[in-house]
Amino acid sequence: MKRLDQATVDKMRDKFIGKRISVIGDVGKVVGKCDFLGYNEFFPSWGFQVTINRMPVSNVKINSIRLAEDKNIF
């Protein structure tokens, strides 16, 4: 998969960091608060990485990143 340019990654960070998102990666679908989004220079084989609730999700499908609906039951 082609690597995204830094300007696109920065726009995605502005949109998703600190918000509840859902992604599909190597471990399947994960939902939670986005802490990091981008490429990990220490693990290039991970591809595009998203960290959700302090859990790194590697090889994320870019098209699968979405804002998640809040499911609070109050």
CHARMM-style PDB file with segment names, atoms N, HN, CA, C and O in Angstrom:
ATOM      1  N   MET     1       0.839  -1.181   0.000  1.00  0.00      PROA
ATOM      2  CA  MET     1       0.000   0.000   0.000  1.00  0.00      PROA
ATOM      3  C   MET     1       0.886   1.248   0.000  1.00  0.00      PROA
ATOM      4  O   MET     1       1.932   1.286   0.649  1.00  0.00      PROA
ATOM      5  N   LYS     2       0.453   2.245  -0.727  1.00  0.00      PROA
ATOM      6  HN  LYS     2      -0.396   2.214  -1.254  1.00  0.00      PROA
ATOM      7  CA  LYS     2       1.224   3.480  -0.851  1.00  0.00      PROA
ATOM      8  C   LYS     2       1.196   4.262   0.463  1.00  0.00      PROA
ATOM      9  O   LYS     2       0.161   4.367   1.120  1.00  0.00      PROA
ATOM     10  N   ARG     3       2.336   4.797   0.820  1.00  0.00      PROA
ATOM     11  HN  ARG     3       3.177   4.712   0.285  1.00  0.00      PROA
ATOM     12  CA  ARG     3       2.456   5.599   2.040  1.00  0.00      PROA
ATOM     13  C   ARG     3       1.811   6.972   1.836  1.00  0.00      PROA
ATOM     14  O   ARG     3       2.025   7.605   0.803  1.00  0.00      PROA
ATOM     15  N   LEU     4       1.026   7.438   2.807  1.00  0.00      PROA
ATOM     16  HN  LEU     4       0.851   6.924   3.647  1.00  0.00      PROA
ATOM     17  CA  LEU     4       0.379   8.749   2.732  1.00  0.00      PROA
ATOM     18  C   LEU     4       1.382   9.857   2.977  1.00  0.00      PROA
ATOM     19  O   LEU     4       2.337   9.683   3.735  1.00  0.00      PROA
ATOM     20  N   ASP     5       1.166  11.008   2.330  1.00  0.00      PROA
ATOM     21  HN  ASP     5       0.391  11.150   1.715  1.00  0.00      PROA
ATOM     22  CA  ASP     5       2.057  12.144   2.559  1.00  0.00      PROA
ATOM     23  C   ASP     5       1.746  12.766   3.922  1.00  0.00      PROA
ATOM     24  O   ASP     5       0.669  12.557   4.481  1.00  0.00      PROA
ATOM     25  N   GLN     6       2.701  13.529   4.445  1.00  0.00      PROA
ATOM     26  HN  GLN     6       3.576  13.699   3.991  1.00  0.00      PROA
ATOM     27  CA  GLN     6       2.593  14.085   5.800  1.00  0.00      PROA
ATOM     28  C   GLN     6       1.422  15.049   5.939  1.00  0.00      PROA
ATOM     29  O   GLN     6       0.806  15.101   7.004  1.00  0.00      PROA
ATOM     30  N   ALA     7       1.095  15.807   4.909  1.00  0.00      PROA
ATOM     31  HN  ALA     7       1.595  15.765   4.044  1.00  0.00      PROA
ATOM     32  CA  ALA     7      -0.027  16.759   4.975  1.00  0.00      PROA
ATOM     33  C   ALA     7      -1.351  16.022   5.184  1.00  0.00      PROA
ATOM     34  O   ALA     7      -2.205  16.479   5.943  1.00  0.00      PROA
ATOM     35  N   THR     8      -1.518  14.886   4.512  1.00  0.00      PROA
ATOM     36  HN  THR     8      -0.824  14.515   3.895  1.00  0.00      PROA
ATOM     37  CA  THR     8      -2.740  14.093   4.672  1.00  0.00      PROA
ATOM     38  C   THR     8      -2.815  13.501   6.072  1.00  0.00      PROA
ATOM     39  O   THR     8      -3.881  13.496   6.690  1.00  0.00      PROA
ATOM     40  N   VAL     9      -1.695  13.004   6.574  1.00  0.00      PROA
ATOM     41  HN  VAL     9      -0.830  13.008   6.072  1.00  0.00      PROA
ATOM     42  CA  VAL     9      -1.651  12.436   7.934  1.00  0.00      PROA
ATOM     43  C   VAL     9      -1.987  13.519   8.957  1.00  0.00      PROA
ATOM     44  O   VAL     9      -2.720  13.259   9.912  1.00  0.00      PROA
ATOM     45  N   ASP    10      -1.463  14.726   8.771  1.00  0.00      PROA
ATOM     46  HN  ASP    10      -0.868  14.938   7.995  1.00  0.00      PROA
ATOM     47  CA  ASP    10      -1.756  15.830   9.693  1.00  0.00      PROA
ATOM     48  C   ASP    10      -3.238  16.183   9.697  1.00  0.00      PROA
ATOM     49  O   ASP    10      -3.802  16.451  10.758  1.00  0.00      PROA
ATOM     50  N   LYS    11      -3.875  16.188   8.534  1.00  0.00      PROA
ATOM     51  HN  LYS    11      -3.416  15.971   7.672  1.00  0.00      PROA
ATOM     52  CA  LYS    11      -5.321  16.456   8.453  1.00  0.00      PROA
ATOM     53  C   LYS    11      -6.112  15.379   9.169  1.00  0.00      PROA
ATOM     54  O   LYS    11      -7.088  15.675   9.859  1.00  0.00      PROA
ATOM     55  N   MET    12      -5.694  14.122   9.008  1.00  0.00      PROA
ATOM     56  HN  MET    12      -4.902  13.881   8.448  1.00  0.00      PROA
ATOM     57  CA  MET    12      -6.373  13.017   9.679  1.00  0.00      PROA
ATOM     58  C   MET    12      -6.203  13.128  11.191  1.00  0.00      PROA
ATOM     59  O   MET    12      -7.141  12.857  11.941  1.00  0.00      PROA
ATOM     60  N   ARG    13      -5.012  13.524  11.644  1.00  0.00      PROA
ATOM     61  HN  ARG    13      -4.250  13.744  11.035  1.00  0.00      PROA
ATOM     62  CA  ARG    13      -4.776  13.696  13.082  1.00  0.00      PROA
ATOM     63  C   ARG    13      -5.705  14.760  13.652  1.00  0.00      PROA
ATOM     64  O   ARG    13      -6.286  14.572  14.720  1.00  0.00      PROA
ATOM     65  N   ASP    14      -5.845  15.878  12.938  1.00  0.00      PROA
ATOM     66  HN  ASP    14      -5.373  16.030  12.070  1.00  0.00      PROA
ATOM     67  CA  ASP    14      -6.746  16.945  13.391  1.00  0.00      PROA
ATOM     68  C   ASP    14      -8.181  16.444  13.516  1.00  0.00      PROA
ATOM     69  O   ASP    14      -8.910  16.851  14.420  1.00  0.00      PROA
ATOM     70  N   LYS    15      -8.577  15.573  12.618  1.00  0.00      PROA
ATOM     71  HN  LYS    15      -7.985  15.242  11.883  1.00  0.00      PROA
ATOM     72  CA  LYS    15      -9.961  15.082  12.601  1.00  0.00      PROA
ATOM     73  C   LYS    15     -10.227  13.998  13.649  1.00  0.00      PROA
ATOM     74  O   LYS    15     -11.313  13.961  14.227  1.00  0.00      PROA
ATOM     75  N   PHE    16      -9.238  13.103  13.909  1.00  0.00      PROA
ATOM     76  HN  PHE    16      -8.356  13.133  13.439  1.00  0.00      PROA
ATOM     77  CA  PHE    16      -9.517  11.911  14.708  1.00  0.00      PROA
ATOM     78  C   PHE    16      -8.890  11.865  16.108  1.00  0.00      PROA
ATOM     79  O   PHE    16      -9.459  11.228  16.995  1.00  0.00      PROA
ATOM     80  N   ILE    17      -7.753  12.509  16.339  1.00  0.00      PROA
ATOM     81  HN  ILE    17      -7.291  13.027  15.619  1.00  0.00      PROA
ATOM     82  CA  ILE    17      -7.073  12.405  17.645  1.00  0.00      PROA
ATOM     83  C   ILE    17      -7.985  12.954  18.747  1.00  0.00      PROA
ATOM     84  O   ILE    17      -8.547  14.043  18.629  1.00  0.00      PROA
ATOM     85  N   GLY    18      -8.113  12.167  19.819  1.00  0.00      PROA
ATOM     86  HN  GLY    18      -7.657  11.282  19.915  1.00  0.00      PROA
ATOM     87  CA  GLY    18      -8.922  12.572  20.966  1.00  0.00      PROA
ATOM     88  C   GLY    18     -10.394  12.240  20.827  1.00  0.00      PROA
ATOM     89  O   GLY    18     -11.182  12.508  21.734  1.00  0.00      PROA
ATOM     90  N   LYS    19     -10.772  11.654  19.693  1.00  0.00      PROA
ATOM     91  HN  LYS    19     -10.132  11.435  18.956  1.00  0.00      PROA
ATOM     92  CA  LYS    19     -12.179  11.320  19.463  1.00  0.00      PROA
ATOM     93  C   LYS    19     -12.366   9.815  19.443  1.00  0.00      PROA
ATOM     94  O   LYS    19     -11.412   9.059  19.262  1.00  0.00      PROA
ATOM     95  N   ARG    20     -13.595   9.395  19.629  1.00  0.00      PROA
ATOM     96  HN  ARG    20     -14.370  10.009  19.776  1.00  0.00      PROA
ATOM     97  CA  ARG    20     -13.937   7.974  19.589  1.00  0.00      PROA
ATOM     98  C   ARG    20     -14.051   7.553  18.124  1.00  0.00      PROA
ATOM     99  O   ARG    20     -14.845   8.111  17.368  1.00  0.00      PROA
ATOM    100  N   ILE    21     -13.244   6.556  17.733  1.00  0.00      PROA
ATOM    101  HN  ILE    21     -12.599   6.102  18.348  1.00  0.00      PROA
ATOM    102  CA  ILE    21     -13.223   6.114  16.348  1.00  0.00      PROA
ATOM    103  C   ILE    21     -13.331   4.590  16.269  1.00  0.00      PROA
ATOM    104  O   ILE    21     -13.214   3.895  17.278  1.00  0.00      PROA
ATOM    105  N   SER    22     -13.552   4.090  15.069  1.00  0.00      PROA
ATOM    106  HN  SER    22     -13.647   4.654  14.249  1.00  0.00      PROA
ATOM    107  CA  SER    22     -13.471   2.654  14.813  1.00  0.00      PROA
ATOM    108  C   SER    22     -12.539   2.448  13.628  1.00  0.00      PROA
ATOM    109  O   SER    22     -12.548   3.237  12.683  1.00  0.00      PROA
ATOM    110  N   VAL    23     -11.731   1.386  13.676  1.00  0.00      PROA
ATOM    111  HN  VAL    23     -11.723   0.745  14.444  1.00  0.00      PROA
ATOM    112  CA  VAL    23     -10.796   1.051  12.608  1.00  0.00      PROA
ATOM    113  C   VAL    23     -10.776  -0.453  12.396  1.00  0.00      PROA
ATOM    114  O   VAL    23     -11.203  -1.222  13.258  1.00  0.00      PROA
ATOM    115  N   ILE    24     -10.274  -0.864  11.233  1.00  0.00      PROA
ATOM    116  HN  ILE    24      -9.927  -0.240  10.532  1.00  0.00      PROA
ATOM    117  CA  ILE    24     -10.046  -2.280  10.954  1.00  0.00      PROA
ATOM    118  C   ILE    24      -8.560  -2.445  10.673  1.00  0.00      PROA
ATOM    119  O   ILE    24      -8.008  -1.813   9.772  1.00  0.00      PROA
ATOM    120  N   GLY    25      -7.921  -3.310  11.463  1.00  0.00      PROA
ATOM    121  HN  GLY    25      -8.369  -3.824  12.195  1.00  0.00      PROA
ATOM    122  CA  GLY    25      -6.485  -3.560  11.313  1.00  0.00      PROA
ATOM    123  C   GLY    25      -6.196  -5.040  11.390  1.00  0.00      PROA
ATOM    124  O   GLY    25      -7.073  -5.862  11.125  1.00  0.00      PROA
ATOM    125  N   ASP    26      -4.964  -5.391  11.754  1.00  0.00      PROA
ATOM    126  HN  ASP    26      -4.252  -4.723  11.969  1.00  0.00      PROA
ATOM    127  CA  ASP    26      -4.562  -6.794  11.855  1.00  0.00      PROA
ATOM    128  C   ASP    26      -5.376  -7.568  12.887  1.00  0.00      PROA
ATOM    129  O   ASP    26      -5.584  -8.772  12.731  1.00  0.00      PROA
ATOM    130  N   VAL    27      -5.835  -6.900  13.930  1.00  0.00      PROA
ATOM    131  HN  VAL    27      -5.667  -5.923  14.057  1.00  0.00      PROA
ATOM    132  CA  VAL    27      -6.558  -7.581  15.009  1.00  0.00      PROA
ATOM    133  C   VAL    27      -8.069  -7.562  14.802  1.00  0.00      PROA
ATOM    134  O   VAL    27      -8.812  -8.047  15.656  1.00  0.00      PROA
ATOM    135  N   GLY    28      -8.530  -7.017  13.692  1.00  0.00      PROA
ATOM    136  HN  GLY    28      -7.926  -6.623  12.999  1.00  0.00      PROA
ATOM    137  CA  GLY    28      -9.959  -6.911  13.426  1.00  0.00      PROA
ATOM    138  C   GLY    28     -10.446  -5.506  13.705  1.00  0.00      PROA
ATOM    139  O   GLY    28      -9.674  -4.548  13.655  1.00  0.00      PROA
ATOM    140  N   LYS    29     -11.749  -5.384  14.003  1.00  0.00      PROA
ATOM    141  HN  LYS    29     -12.377  -6.161  14.044  1.00  0.00      PROA
ATOM    142  CA  LYS    29     -12.337  -4.070  14.252  1.00  0.00      PROA
ATOM    143  C   LYS    29     -12.089  -3.664  15.702  1.00  0.00      PROA
ATOM    144  O   LYS    29     -12.304  -4.445  16.629  1.00  0.00      PROA
ATOM    145  N   VAL    30     -11.630  -2.418  15.878  1.00  0.00      PROA
ATOM    146  HN  VAL    30     -11.455  -1.783  15.125  1.00  0.00      PROA
ATOM    147  CA  VAL    30     -11.358  -1.882  17.211  1.00  0.00      PROA
ATOM    148  C   VAL    30     -12.051  -0.532  17.325  1.00  0.00      PROA
ATOM    149  O   VAL    30     -12.018   0.270  16.392  1.00  0.00      PROA
ATOM    150  N   VAL    31     -12.687  -0.278  18.485  1.00  0.00      PROA
ATOM    151  HN  VAL    31     -12.714  -0.930  19.243  1.00  0.00      PROA
ATOM    152  CA  VAL    31     -13.379   0.982  18.728  1.00  0.00      PROA
ATOM    153  C   VAL    31     -12.866   1.567  20.029  1.00  0.00      PROA
ATOM    154  O   VAL    31     -12.713   0.850  21.018  1.00  0.00      PROA
ATOM    155  N   GLY    32     -12.597   2.877  20.036  1.00  0.00      PROA
ATOM    156  HN  GLY    32     -12.721   3.460  19.233  1.00  0.00      PROA
ATOM    157  CA  GLY    32     -12.148   3.545  21.249  1.00  0.00      PROA
ATOM    158  C   GLY    32     -11.604   4.923  20.942  1.00  0.00      PROA
ATOM    159  O   GLY    32     -11.738   5.428  19.827  1.00  0.00      PROA
ATOM    160  N   LYS    33     -10.980   5.530  21.957  1.00  0.00      PROA
ATOM    161  HN  LYS    33     -10.871   5.120  22.863  1.00  0.00      PROA
ATOM    162  CA  LYS    33     -10.433   6.880  21.827  1.00  0.00      PROA
ATOM    163  C   LYS    33      -9.092   6.826  21.093  1.00  0.00      PROA
ATOM    164  O   LYS    33      -8.205   6.056  21.462  1.00  0.00      PROA
ATOM    165  N   CYS    34      -8.955   7.644  20.059  1.00  0.00      PROA
ATOM    166  HN  CYS    34      -9.675   8.270  19.759  1.00  0.00      PROA
ATOM    167  CA  CYS    34      -7.739   7.692  19.250  1.00  0.00      PROA
ATOM    168  C   CYS    34      -6.660   8.501  19.972  1.00  0.00      PROA
ATOM    169  O   CYS    34      -6.858   9.675  20.287  1.00  0.00      PROA
ATOM    170  N   ASP    35      -5.515   7.859  20.229  1.00  0.00      PROA
ATOM    171  HN  ASP    35      -5.354   6.906  19.973  1.00  0.00      PROA
ATOM    172  CA  ASP    35      -4.384   8.514  20.887  1.00  0.00      PROA
ATOM    173  C   ASP    35      -3.278   8.876  19.904  1.00  0.00      PROA
ATOM    174  O   ASP    35      -2.565   9.856  20.119  1.00  0.00      PROA
ATOM    175  N   PHE    36      -3.122   8.107  18.834  1.00  0.00      PROA
ATOM    176  HN  PHE    36      -3.701   7.311  18.660  1.00  0.00      PROA
ATOM    177  CA  PHE    36      -2.069   8.343  17.842  1.00  0.00      PROA
ATOM    178  C   PHE    36      -2.551   7.838  16.499  1.00  0.00      PROA
ATOM    179  O   PHE    36      -3.329   6.888  16.410  1.00  0.00      PROA
ATOM    180  N   LEU    37      -2.067   8.502  15.450  1.00  0.00      PROA
ATOM    181  HN  LEU    37      -1.435   9.273  15.523  1.00  0.00      PROA
ATOM    182  CA  LEU    37      -2.422   8.099  14.102  1.00  0.00      PROA
ATOM    183  C   LEU    37      -1.246   8.461  13.200  1.00  0.00      PROA
ATOM    184  O   LEU    37      -0.837   9.621  13.164  1.00  0.00      PROA
ATOM    185  N   GLY    38      -0.701   7.500  12.480  1.00  0.00      PROA
ATOM    186  HN  GLY    38      -1.033   6.557  12.509  1.00  0.00      PROA
ATOM    187  CA  GLY    38       0.417   7.777  11.585  1.00  0.00      PROA
ATOM    188  C   GLY    38       1.303   6.567  11.394  1.00  0.00      PROA
ATOM    189  O   GLY    38       0.883   5.428  11.600  1.00  0.00      PROA
ATOM    190  N   TYR    39       2.525   6.828  11.001  1.00  0.00      PROA
ATOM    191  HN  TYR    39       2.866   7.753  10.833  1.00  0.00      PROA
ATOM    192  CA  TYR    39       3.505   5.763  10.765  1.00  0.00      PROA
ATOM    193  C   TYR    39       4.478   5.706  11.931  1.00  0.00      PROA
ATOM    194  O   TYR    39       4.940   6.743  12.408  1.00  0.00      PROA
ATOM    195  N   ASN    40       4.791   4.504  12.391  1.00  0.00      PROA
ATOM    196  HN  ASN    40       4.415   3.662  12.003  1.00  0.00      PROA
ATOM    197  CA  ASN    40       5.722   4.310  13.488  1.00  0.00      PROA
ATOM    198  C   ASN    40       7.113   4.108  12.910  1.00  0.00      PROA
ATOM    199  O   ASN    40       7.377   3.092  12.267  1.00  0.00      PROA
ATOM    200  N   GLU    41       8.005   5.068  13.132  1.00  0.00      PROA
ATOM    201  HN  GLU    41       7.791   5.894  13.653  1.00  0.00      PROA
ATOM    202  CA  GLU    41       9.345   5.003  12.556  1.00  0.00      PROA
ATOM    203  C   GLU    41      10.165   3.830  13.092  1.00  0.00      PROA
ATOM    204  O   GLU    41      11.116   3.402  12.437  1.00  0.00      PROA
ATOM    205  N   PHE    42       9.819   3.303  14.264  1.00  0.00      PROA
ATOM    206  HN  PHE    42       9.046   3.650  14.796  1.00  0.00      PROA
ATOM    207  CA  PHE    42      10.554   2.190  14.855  1.00  0.00      PROA
ATOM    208  C   PHE    42      10.093   0.834  14.325  1.00  0.00      PROA
ATOM    209  O   PHE    42      10.845  -0.139  14.380  1.00  0.00      PROA
ATOM    210  N   PHE    43       8.858   0.762  13.811  1.00  0.00      PROA
ATOM    211  HN  PHE    43       8.247   1.552  13.766  1.00  0.00      PROA
ATOM    212  CA  PHE    43       8.308  -0.480  13.274  1.00  0.00      PROA
ATOM    213  C   PHE    43       7.702  -0.231  11.890  1.00  0.00      PROA
ATOM    214  O   PHE    43       6.479  -0.200  11.755  1.00  0.00      PROA
ATOM    215  N   PRO    44       8.528  -0.053  10.870  1.00  0.00      PROA
ATOM    216  CA  PRO    44       8.005   0.256   9.544  1.00  0.00      PROA
ATOM    217  C   PRO    44       7.117  -0.851   8.964  1.00  0.00      PROA
ATOM    218  O   PRO    44       6.272  -0.578   8.111  1.00  0.00      PROA
ATOM    219  N   SER    45       7.299  -2.080   9.413  1.00  0.00      PROA
ATOM    220  HN  SER    45       7.985  -2.302  10.105  1.00  0.00      PROA
ATOM    221  CA  SER    45       6.480  -3.180   8.900  1.00  0.00      PROA
ATOM    222  C   SER    45       5.027  -3.096   9.379  1.00  0.00      PROA
ATOM    223  O   SER    45       4.159  -3.798   8.860  1.00  0.00      PROA
ATOM    224  N   TRP    46       4.769  -2.242  10.364  1.00  0.00      PROA
ATOM    225  HN  TRP    46       5.475  -1.672  10.785  1.00  0.00      PROA
ATOM    226  CA  TRP    46       3.408  -2.089  10.869  1.00  0.00      PROA
ATOM    227  C   TRP    46       2.525  -1.299   9.920  1.00  0.00      PROA
ATOM    228  O   TRP    46       1.305  -1.290  10.084  1.00  0.00      PROA
ATOM    229  N   GLY    47       3.106  -0.642   8.942  1.00  0.00      PROA
ATOM    230  HN  GLY    47       4.097  -0.649   8.809  1.00  0.00      PROA
ATOM    231  CA  GLY    47       2.313   0.174   8.022  1.00  0.00      PROA
ATOM    232  C   GLY    47       1.675   1.337   8.756  1.00  0.00      PROA
ATOM    233  O   GLY    47       2.269   1.904   9.674  1.00  0.00      PROA
ATOM    234  N   PHE    48       0.459   1.694   8.350  1.00  0.00      PROA
ATOM    235  HN  PHE    48      -0.024   1.233   7.605  1.00  0.00      PROA
ATOM    236  CA  PHE    48      -0.246   2.797   9.000  1.00  0.00      PROA
ATOM    237  C   PHE    48      -0.767   2.315  10.344  1.00  0.00      PROA
ATOM    238  O   PHE    48      -1.442   1.288  10.418  1.00  0.00      PROA
ATOM    239  N   GLN    49      -0.459   3.045  11.402  1.00  0.00      PROA
ATOM    240  HN  GLN    49       0.089   3.879  11.342  1.00  0.00      PROA
ATOM    241  CA  GLN    49      -0.804   2.625  12.760  1.00  0.00      PROA
ATOM    242  C   GLN    49      -1.756   3.619  13.401  1.00  0.00      PROA
ATOM    243  O   GLN    49      -1.628   4.831  13.222  1.00  0.00      PROA
ATOM    244  N   VAL    50      -2.710   3.088  14.148  1.00  0.00      PROA
ATOM    245  HN  VAL    50      -2.813   2.104  14.293  1.00  0.00      PROA
ATOM    246  CA  VAL    50      -3.594   3.897  14.978  1.00  0.00      PROA
ATOM    247  C   VAL    50      -3.512   3.331  16.387  1.00  0.00      PROA
ATOM    248  O   VAL    50      -3.612   2.118  16.573  1.00  0.00      PROA
ATOM    249  N   THR    51      -3.330   4.195  17.380  1.00  0.00      PROA
ATOM    250  HN  THR    51      -3.248   5.180  17.228  1.00  0.00      PROA
ATOM    251  CA  THR    51      -3.327   3.750  18.770  1.00  0.00      PROA
ATOM    252  C   THR    51      -4.668   4.134  19.375  1.00  0.00      PROA
ATOM    253  O   THR    51      -5.045   5.305  19.398  1.00  0.00      PROA
ATOM    254  N   ILE    52      -5.379   3.126  19.864  1.00  0.00      PROA
ATOM    255  HN  ILE    52      -5.072   2.174  19.845  1.00  0.00      PROA
ATOM    256  CA  ILE    52      -6.703   3.322  20.448  1.00  0.00      PROA
ATOM    257  C   ILE    52      -6.658   2.849  21.890  1.00  0.00      PROA
ATOM    258  O   ILE    52      -6.329   1.696  22.170  1.00  0.00      PROA
ATOM    259  N   ASN    53      -6.993   3.753  22.801  1.00  0.00      PROA
ATOM    260  HN  ASN    53      -7.261   4.689  22.574  1.00  0.00      PROA
ATOM    261  CA  ASN    53      -6.956   3.427  24.235  1.00  0.00      PROA
ATOM    262  C   ASN    53      -5.621   2.785  24.617  1.00  0.00      PROA
ATOM    263  O   ASN    53      -5.585   1.784  25.332  1.00  0.00      PROA
ATOM    264  N   ARG    54      -4.514   3.381  24.126  1.00  0.00      PROA
ATOM    265  HN  ARG    54      -4.543   4.195  23.545  1.00  0.00      PROA
ATOM    266  CA  ARG    54      -3.154   2.944  24.392  1.00  0.00      PROA
ATOM    267  C   ARG    54      -2.792   1.606  23.762  1.00  0.00      PROA
ATOM    268  O   ARG    54      -1.736   1.056  24.075  1.00  0.00      PROA
ATOM    269  N   MET    55      -3.641   1.060  22.875  1.00  0.00      PROA
ATOM    270  HN  MET    55      -4.499   1.507  22.620  1.00  0.00      PROA
ATOM    271  CA  MET    55      -3.361  -0.202  22.196  1.00  0.00      PROA
ATOM    272  C   MET    55      -3.026   0.078  20.730  1.00  0.00      PROA
ATOM    273  O   MET    55      -3.873   0.584  19.994  1.00  0.00      PROA
ATOM    274  N   PRO    56      -1.804  -0.243  20.296  1.00  0.00      PROA
ATOM    275  CA  PRO    56      -1.471  -0.012  18.896  1.00  0.00      PROA
ATOM    276  C   PRO    56      -2.176  -1.009  17.982  1.00  0.00      PROA
ATOM    277  O   PRO    56      -2.198  -2.210  18.250  1.00  0.00      PROA
ATOM    278  N   VAL    57      -2.745  -0.493  16.910  1.00  0.00      PROA
ATOM    279  HN  VAL    57      -2.727   0.483  16.693  1.00  0.00      PROA
ATOM    280  CA  VAL    57      -3.383  -1.320  15.891  1.00  0.00      PROA
ATOM    281  C   VAL    57      -2.583  -1.090  14.610  1.00  0.00      PROA
ATOM    282  O   VAL    57      -2.563   0.015  14.069  1.00  0.00      PROA
ATOM    283  N   SER    58      -1.926  -2.146  14.133  1.00  0.00      PROA
ATOM    284  HN  SER    58      -1.942  -3.044  14.572  1.00  0.00      PROA
ATOM    285  CA  SER    58      -1.046  -1.996  12.982  1.00  0.00      PROA
ATOM    286  C   SER    58      -1.750  -2.359  11.678  1.00  0.00      PROA
ATOM    287  O   SER    58      -2.803  -2.995  11.672  1.00  0.00      PROA
ATOM    288  N   ASN    59      -1.136  -1.933  10.575  1.00  0.00      PROA
ATOM    289  HN  ASN    59      -0.280  -1.416  10.580  1.00  0.00      PROA
ATOM    290  CA  ASN    59      -1.635  -2.213   9.232  1.00  0.00      PROA
ATOM    291  C   ASN    59      -3.109  -1.872   9.073  1.00  0.00      PROA
ATOM    292  O   ASN    59      -3.897  -2.666   8.559  1.00  0.00      PROA
ATOM    293  N   VAL    60      -3.464  -0.681   9.522  1.00  0.00      PROA
ATOM    294  HN  VAL    60      -2.824  -0.035   9.940  1.00  0.00      PROA
ATOM    295  CA  VAL    60      -4.855  -0.218   9.463  1.00  0.00      PROA
ATOM    296  C   VAL    60      -5.227   0.091   8.024  1.00  0.00      PROA
ATOM    297  O   VAL    60      -4.445   0.681   7.278  1.00  0.00      PROA
ATOM    298  N   LYS    61      -6.428  -0.313   7.647  1.00  0.00      PROA
ATOM    299  HN  LYS    61      -7.063  -0.792   8.253  1.00  0.00      PROA
ATOM    300  CA  LYS    61      -6.972   0.039   6.340  1.00  0.00      PROA
ATOM    301  C   LYS    61      -7.460   1.481   6.438  1.00  0.00      PROA
ATOM    302  O   LYS    61      -8.384   1.779   7.195  1.00  0.00      PROA
ATOM    303  N   ILE    62      -6.843   2.365   5.680  1.00  0.00      PROA
ATOM    304  HN  ILE    62      -6.093   2.124   5.065  1.00  0.00      PROA
ATOM    305  CA  ILE    62      -7.118   3.802   5.756  1.00  0.00      PROA
ATOM    306  C   ILE    62      -8.611   4.092   5.578  1.00  0.00      PROA
ATOM    307  O   ILE    62      -9.167   4.941   6.275  1.00  0.00      PROA
ATOM    308  N   ASN    63      -9.249   3.395   4.657  1.00  0.00      PROA
ATOM    309  HN  ASN    63      -8.797   2.705   4.092  1.00  0.00      PROA
ATOM    310  CA  ASN    63     -10.660   3.645   4.370  1.00  0.00      PROA
ATOM    311  C   ASN    63     -11.590   3.193   5.503  1.00  0.00      PROA
ATOM    312  O   ASN    63     -12.774   3.528   5.503  1.00  0.00      PROA
ATOM    313  N   SER    64     -11.057   2.435   6.463  1.00  0.00      PROA
ATOM    314  HN  SER    64     -10.094   2.163   6.463  1.00  0.00      PROA
ATOM    315  CA  SER    64     -11.900   1.928   7.549  1.00  0.00      PROA
ATOM    316  C   SER    64     -11.961   2.865   8.753  1.00  0.00      PROA
ATOM    317  O   SER    64     -12.737   2.622   9.676  1.00  0.00      PROA
ATOM    318  N   ILE    65     -11.160   3.930   8.762  1.00  0.00      PROA
ATOM    319  HN  ILE    65     -10.529   4.127   8.011  1.00  0.00      PROA
ATOM    320  CA  ILE    65     -11.132   4.840   9.911  1.00  0.00      PROA
ATOM    321  C   ILE    65     -12.383   5.714   9.872  1.00  0.00      PROA
ATOM    322  O   ILE    65     -12.612   6.449   8.912  1.00  0.00      PROA
ATOM    323  N   ARG    66     -13.185   5.623  10.927  1.00  0.00      PROA
ATOM    324  HN  ARG    66     -12.999   5.026  11.708  1.00  0.00      PROA
ATOM    325  CA  ARG    66     -14.437   6.364  11.003  1.00  0.00      PROA
ATOM    326  C   ARG    66     -14.658   6.893  12.416  1.00  0.00      PROA
ATOM    327  O   ARG    66     -14.205   6.296  13.392  1.00  0.00      PROA
ATOM    328  N   LEU    67     -15.355   8.016  12.513  1.00  0.00      PROA
ATOM    329  HN  LEU    67     -15.723   8.502  11.719  1.00  0.00      PROA
ATOM    330  CA  LEU    67     -15.813   8.471  13.822  1.00  0.00      PROA
ATOM    331  C   LEU    67     -16.891   7.506  14.284  1.00  0.00      PROA
ATOM    332  O   LEU    67     -17.796   7.177  13.518  1.00  0.00      PROA
ATOM    333  N   ALA    68     -16.805   7.050  15.525  1.00  0.00      PROA
ATOM    334  HN  ALA    68     -16.069   7.317  16.147  1.00  0.00      PROA
ATOM    335  CA  ALA    68     -17.771   6.082  16.057  1.00  0.00      PROA
ATOM    336  C   ALA    68     -18.888   6.818  16.768  1.00  0.00      PROA
ATOM    337  O   ALA    68     -18.676   7.875  17.364  1.00  0.00      PROA
ATOM    338  N   GLU    69     -20.069   6.252  16.698  1.00  0.00      PROA
ATOM    339  HN  GLU    69     -20.241   5.394  16.214  1.00  0.00      PROA
ATOM    340  CA  GLU    69     -21.205   6.820  17.417  1.00  0.00      PROA
ATOM    341  C   GLU    69     -21.031   6.555  18.900  1.00  0.00      PROA
ATOM    342  O   GLU    69     -20.593   5.479  19.307  1.00  0.00      PROA
ATOM    343  N   ASP    70     -21.378   7.546  19.695  1.00  0.00      PROA
ATOM    344  HN  ASP    70     -21.734   8.420  19.364  1.00  0.00      PROA
ATOM    345  CA  ASP    70     -21.286   7.383  21.140  1.00  0.00      PROA
ATOM    346  C   ASP    70     -22.463   6.551  21.610  1.00  0.00      PROA
ATOM    347  O   ASP    70     -23.610   6.885  21.314  1.00  0.00      PROA
ATOM    348  N   LYS    71     -22.201   5.468  22.339  1.00  0.00      PROA
ATOM    349  HN  LYS    71     -21.269   5.197  22.580  1.00  0.00      PROA
ATOM    350  CA  LYS    71     -23.247   4.551  22.765  1.00  0.00      PROA
ATOM    351  C   LYS    71     -23.582   4.680  24.257  1.00  0.00      PROA
ATOM    352  O   LYS    71     -23.893   3.688  24.915  1.00  0.00      PROA
ATOM    353  N   ASN    72     -23.515   5.913  24.786  1.00  0.00      PROA
ATOM    354  HN  ASN    72     -23.262   6.719  24.252  1.00  0.00      PROA
ATOM    355  CA  ASN    72     -23.854   6.099  26.201  1.00  0.00      PROA
ATOM    356  C   ASN    72     -25.331   5.806  26.431  1.00  0.00      PROA
ATOM    357  O   ASN    72     -26.191   6.223  25.655  1.00  0.00      PROA
ATOM    358  N   ILE    73     -25.607   5.086  27.504  1.00  0.00      PROA
ATOM    359  HN  ILE    73     -24.908   4.748  28.134  1.00  0.00      PROA
ATOM    360  CA  ILE    73     -27.004   4.743  27.842  1.00  0.00      PROA
ATOM    361  C   ILE    73     -27.352   5.449  29.140  1.00  0.00      PROA
ATOM    362  O   ILE    73     -27.283   4.847  30.212  1.00  0.00      PROA
ATOM    363  N   PHE    74     -27.721   6.709  29.054  1.00  0.00      PROA
ATOM    364  HN  PHE    74     -27.776   7.197  28.183  1.00  0.00      PROA
ATOM    365  CA  PHE    74     -28.086   7.483  30.253  1.00  0.00      PROA
ATOM    366  C   PHE    74     -29.453   8.064  30.055  1.00  0.00      PROA
ATOM    367  OT1 PHE    74     -29.964   8.754  30.937  1.00  0.00      PROA
TER     368      PHE     74
END
